[in-house]
């Protein structure tokens, strides 16, 4: 029976890079995100270039019923990899000045949806002795000014990953938490709600990570021998010493 890798947040950034890497390696894919047209374009390319099966599903991760409906549709498929990648930051203000709706969206996707996806995928992963890769962040181990709830949600992912590792011991399911530092994707454009000048400034004066850099690490963890579980990896640009400390070349 064919096995599939399920990738959330697959339409751009780290999710897209992981999808391309797995397709290149011959893995069948289930791509899930809000932006259907982007994923359909990816699917056409992957089927043509890599001769893999690609299933595309649109889902709003704020709506748990859509996540549950997604897994009902996938009930007959075998899943051996989950790349739990969907998540984002909105805004960067002092906690008392933050837009409450931004908090609710971050908590809704980064915690509620993230957890529900893992919970629904685990029975399938038990059947295949599969691998869960949770994408967290350096923000989950180091808070920074204006990070408040985003940092809190990523700290949650770190603890969830560890708890999952303990709960699944003996099942054959591996769990890996990958925590990127500064990665140049649409992350900052989303955080600053389309203000491209602010987004571009985040990456000025140093070479940030690319989504491909993270896909390299994901691939490495997936390809370890079955008796090896890489539990946690923090990956930063050489110029980034902490969540808030980045050496920038003077203009």
RAZI-V41918 format. One record per residue. N is the residue number from 1. RES is the residue in one letter. SS is DSSP state (hx for helix, st for strand, lp for the rest). PSI is psi as a letter, one per 40 degrees, with the letter a starting at -180 (999 if undefined). D_FIRST is the distance of its C-alpha to the first C-alpha in Angstrom with 2 decimals. Layout:
# RAZI-V41918
n & res & ss & psi & d_first
N & RES & SS & PSI & D_FIRST
N & RES & SS & PSI & D_FIRST
This chain:
# RAZI-V41918
n & res & ss & psi & d_first
1 & X & lp & h & 0.00
2 & X & lp & i & 3.80
3 & X & st & i & 6.48
4 & X & st & i & 9.89
5 & X & st & h & 13.48
6 & X & st & h & 15.78
7 & X & st & h & 19.31
8 & X & st & i & 22.34
9 & X & lp & f & 25.58
10 & X & lp & e & 23.67
11 & X & lp & e & 26.35
12 & X & lp & i & 28.81
13 & X & hx & b & 29.93
14 & X & hx & d & 27.81
15 & X & hx & d & 24.74
16 & X & hx & d & 24.99
17 & X & hx & d & 25.65
18 & X & hx & d & 22.62
19 & X & hx & d & 20.42
20 & X & hx & d & 22.05
21 & X & hx & d & 21.71
22 & X & hx & d & 17.97
23 & X & hx & d & 17.53
24 & X & hx & d & 19.87
25 & X & lp & e & 17.73
26 & X & lp & e & 14.75
27 & X & lp & h & 12.88
28 & X & st & i & 11.50
29 & X & st & i & 13.98
30 & X & st & h & 15.18
31 & X & st & h & 18.95
32 & X & st & h & 21.36
33 & X & st & a & 25.16
34 & X & lp & d & 28.23
35 & X & lp & g & 28.91
36 & X & hx & d & 26.63
37 & X & hx & d & 28.35
38 & X & hx & d & 27.88
39 & X & hx & d & 24.13
40 & X & hx & d & 23.96
41 & X & hx & d & 25.96
42 & X & hx & d & 23.67
43 & X & hx & d & 20.61
44 & X & hx & d & 22.55
45 & X & hx & d & 23.52
46 & X & hx & d & 20.17
47 & X & hx & d & 18.54
48 & X & hx & d & 21.64
49 & X & hx & d & 22.24
50 & X & hx & e & 18.91
51 & X & lp & f & 16.58
52 & X & lp & i & 14.00
53 & X & lp & h & 12.63
54 & X & st & h & 15.06
55 & X & st & h & 15.54
56 & X & st & h & 19.14
57 & X & st & h & 20.64
58 & X & st & h & 24.35
59 & X & lp & h & 25.58
60 & X & lp & h & 28.99
61 & X & lp & e & 28.56
62 & X & lp & e & 31.98
63 & X & lp & h & 30.71
64 & X & hx & d & 28.63
65 & X & hx & d & 27.87
66 & X & hx & d & 26.03
67 & X & hx & d & 23.85
68 & X & hx & d & 23.18
69 & X & hx & d & 22.51
70 & X & hx & d & 20.01
71 & X & hx & d & 17.89
72 & X & hx & d & 18.36
73 & X & hx & d & 16.94
74 & X & lp & e & 13.80
75 & X & lp & d & 13.40
76 & X & lp & e & 10.20
77 & X & lp & i & 8.37
78 & X & st & h & 7.39
79 & X & st & h & 10.39
80 & X & st & e & 11.49
81 & X & st & h & 14.71
82 & X & st & h & 17.46
83 & X & st & g & 20.46
84 & X & st & g & 22.99
85 & X & lp & e & 25.56
86 & X & lp & h & 27.29
87 & X & lp & i & 30.96
88 & X & lp & i & 34.41
89 & X & lp & i & 38.14
90 & X & lp & h & 40.77
91 & X & lp & i & 44.41
92 & X & lp & g & 46.30
93 & X & lp & i & 49.36
94 & X & lp & i & 51.22
95 & X & hx & d & 49.62
96 & X & hx & e & 52.65
97 & X & hx & e & 52.47
98 & X & lp & i & 48.76
99 & X & lp & h & 47.51
100 & X & hx & d & 46.03
101 & X & hx & d & 43.50
102 & X & hx & d & 42.13
103 & X & hx & d & 41.75
104 & X & hx & d & 39.90
105 & X & hx & d & 37.41
106 & X & hx & d & 36.72
107 & X & hx & d & 36.35
108 & X & hx & d & 34.21
109 & X & hx & d & 31.60
110 & X & hx & d & 32.03
111 & X & hx & c & 32.13
112 & X & hx & d & 31.13
113 & X & hx & d & 28.17
114 & X & hx & d & 27.05
115 & X & hx & d & 27.12
116 & X & hx & d & 25.49
117 & X & hx & d & 22.51
118 & X & hx & d & 22.09
119 & X & hx & d & 22.70
120 & X & hx & d & 20.07
121 & X & hx & d & 17.38
122 & X & hx & d & 18.18
123 & X & hx & d & 16.62
124 & X & hx & d & 13.14
125 & X & hx & d & 14.18
126 & X & hx & d & 15.46
127 & X & hx & d & 12.16
128 & X & hx & e & 10.82
129 & X & lp & f & 14.42
130 & X & lp & a & 14.46
131 & X & st & h & 17.50
132 & X & st & h & 19.90
133 & X & st & h & 22.39
134 & X & st & h & 25.31
135 & X & st & h & 27.77
136 & X & lp & b & 31.25
137 & X & lp & i & 34.54
138 & X & hx & d & 37.71
139 & X & hx & e & 39.19
140 & X & hx & e & 37.51
141 & X & lp & e & 39.80
142 & X & lp & h & 42.89
143 & X & lp & i & 44.47
144 & X & lp & i & 46.46
145 & X & lp & h & 49.03
146 & X & lp & e & 47.63
147 & X & lp & d & 44.21
148 & X & hx & c & 44.74
149 & X & hx & d & 41.83
150 & X & hx & d & 39.40
151 & X & hx & d & 40.14
152 & X & hx & d & 39.77
153 & X & hx & d & 36.32
154 & X & hx & d & 35.12
155 & X & hx & d & 36.80
156 & X & hx & d & 34.81
157 & X & hx & d & 31.52
158 & X & hx & d & 32.75
159 & X & hx & d & 33.57
160 & X & hx & d & 30.41
161 & X & hx & d & 28.38
162 & X & hx & d & 30.49
163 & X & hx & d & 30.22
164 & X & hx & d & 26.44
165 & X & hx & d & 26.53
166 & X & hx & d & 28.79
167 & X & hx & d & 26.93
168 & X & lp & e & 23.59
169 & X & lp & h & 25.23
170 & X & lp & e & 23.71
171 & X & lp & e & 20.29
172 & X & lp & e & 18.93
173 & X & lp & h & 18.64
174 & X & st & i & 20.84
175 & X & st & h & 23.16
176 & X & st & h & 25.16
177 & X & st & h & 28.03
178 & X & st & h & 29.10
179 & X & st & g & 32.59
180 & X & st & i & 33.85
181 & X & lp & b & 37.51
182 & X & lp & h & 38.85
183 & X & st & h & 36.17
184 & X & lp & g & 37.39
185 & X & lp & a & 35.10
186 & X & lp & e & 35.97
187 & X & hx & d & 36.43
188 & X & hx & d & 40.24
189 & X & hx & d & 40.52
190 & X & hx & d & 38.80
191 & X & hx & d & 40.87
192 & X & lp & e & 44.08
193 & X & lp & f & 43.07
194 & X & lp & e & 43.34
195 & X & lp & g & 46.41
196 & X & hx & d & 45.46
197 & X & hx & d & 48.62
198 & X & hx & d & 47.78
199 & X & hx & d & 44.18
200 & X & hx & d & 45.33
201 & X & hx & d & 47.91
202 & X & hx & d & 45.28
203 & X & lp & e & 44.24
204 & X & lp & i & 47.72
205 & X & lp & e & 49.31
206 & X & lp & i & 46.31
207 & X & lp & h & 42.99
208 & X & lp & i & 40.22
209 & X & st & i & 36.62
210 & X & lp & i & 34.26
211 & X & hx & d & 30.80
212 & X & hx & d & 29.63
213 & X & hx & d & 31.35
214 & X & hx & d & 29.23
215 & X & hx & d & 25.99
216 & X & hx & d & 27.17
217 & X & hx & d & 27.49
218 & X & hx & d & 24.13
219 & X & hx & d & 22.50
220 & X & hx & d & 24.71
221 & X & hx & d & 23.74
222 & X & hx & d & 19.97
223 & X & lp & e & 20.52
224 & X & lp & i & 22.70
225 & X & lp & i & 21.95
226 & X & lp & d & 20.10
227 & X & lp & e & 23.54
228 & X & lp & h & 24.97
229 & X & lp & h & 24.93
230 & X & lp & h & 27.09
231 & X & lp & d & 28.38
232 & X & st & h & 30.69
233 & X & st & h & 31.83
234 & X & st & h & 34.76
235 & X & st & h & 35.01
236 & X & lp & i & 38.21
237 & X & lp & i & 40.16
238 & X & lp & d & 42.82
239 & X & lp & e & 45.43
240 & X & st & h & 44.09
241 & X & lp & e & 45.48
242 & X & lp & i & 44.63
243 & X & lp & d & 43.37
244 & X & lp & e & 46.77
245 & X & lp & h & 48.22
246 & X & st & h & 47.40
247 & X & lp & h & 49.82
248 & X & lp & h & 50.59
249 & X & lp & h & 52.61
250 & X & lp & i & 55.85
251 & X & lp & 999 & 56.21
